[in-house]
Amino acid sequence: MSIVLVTGSAGLIGAETVRFFAGEGFDVVGIDNDMRRVLFGDDASTAWSRERLQAEVTKYEHVDGDIRDPDLLEAVVGRKGRAICAVVHTAAQPSHDWAARDPQTDFGINANGTLNLLEATRRHCPDAAFVFTSTNKVYGDTPNLLPLVEEETRWEVRADHPFAAHGIDESMSIDRSLHSLFGASKLAADVLVQEYGRYFGLKTACFRGGCLTGPGHSGAMLHGFLAYLAKCAVTGQPYTVLGYGGKQVRDNIHSWDLVNAFWHFVRSPRAGAVYNIGGGRHANCSMLEAISVCERLTGRPMNWSYRDQARTGDHIWWISDVRRFQSDYPQWRYRYDIEAILAEVVDSQVRRFGSVGE
């Protein structure tokens, strides 16, 4: 029996992971406690996703638990032991703004929870591949020091800069920058995951994601850029763009494309690997460009406004250079570009919430 353990299994990436690996024939054990509802309110609850997983995925076993509880992880991982061939860690507190409200909870989930899971893995299934969903926020606001040029609908890095063609690679420093407390807690976890690979020899990888998105996202005001934008587009709720003229650029990777990258790593894992992962030059957009696509897909103007106050430490321009991962796993390919991503996300919001006038 081969088991994949997934934390945050009802969330966007967790649920995609459950379905993907179950579809490949693995038994999947998921740990989730709908913390997203606690963090962001009832509209962000992932209960609907958990219910769908339990109804639709026959190889799925759900554990209602909190990764901050080392005894729970010890019991779950210890019970399955070496039958666990992969651990995919997607559970997190994902918002910079929320982290500043309650730093101890943020650090407890992101850093201590990751340490608990690494220790349980080291003791009970040390040969398992360990995938950590990290973030580009480990680089802090260093990307904002790049030479940027303002264009009509977006900021872009100057054409003669080394990052212009393919995006930001892993050589960017994580030091001497403003991280936000969220970025600091995720960085602590990121370094722990690397260290358990280098020091203890676990087969670990940190996937430093850009914007992770897809139809399974429970988007909220404080987290879930495209899902929340699409929700506002289809329901008529007001949306506020914060700073940079609405021209800040994000690369966006569909949850399926990201989990497919996890799959390639799990099949041939390495110790202490670090990868920038995102939509890259293949799938990216500015806020203004995303609003324009949403308006085209829904056939009506969005109810949005602008506030000239950017979030502290927010990136003006981020595009991931994914060539290190592609070099190690050359069979991996994107399935979704930005148009396909937004079409799916808008459609999912219509199915969940209806649309204006319905």
Protein Blocks (a to p, Z undefined) as FASTA:
>chain_A
ZZdddehklbmklmmmmmmmmmnopacddddehlmmmmnojklpcklmmmmmmmmmmkbc
cddddfklmklmmmmmmmnmmmlmbdcdfbdcfbfklmmmmmmlmmmmmmmmmmmmmmmm
mmmmmmbccdddddfklnmmmlmmpccdddfkbccddfkbmklmnopcfkbcfehiaebj
mlmmmmmmmmmmmmmmmmnopacdddddfddddjkbccdfkgojklmmmmmmmnopacdd
eejhlpaccddddfklmmmmmmmmmmmccehiacdddekjmlgcdfklmmmmmmmmnopa
cddddddbdcehiafbdcddfklmmmmmmmbccfbdfklmmmmmmmmmmmmnopehZZ
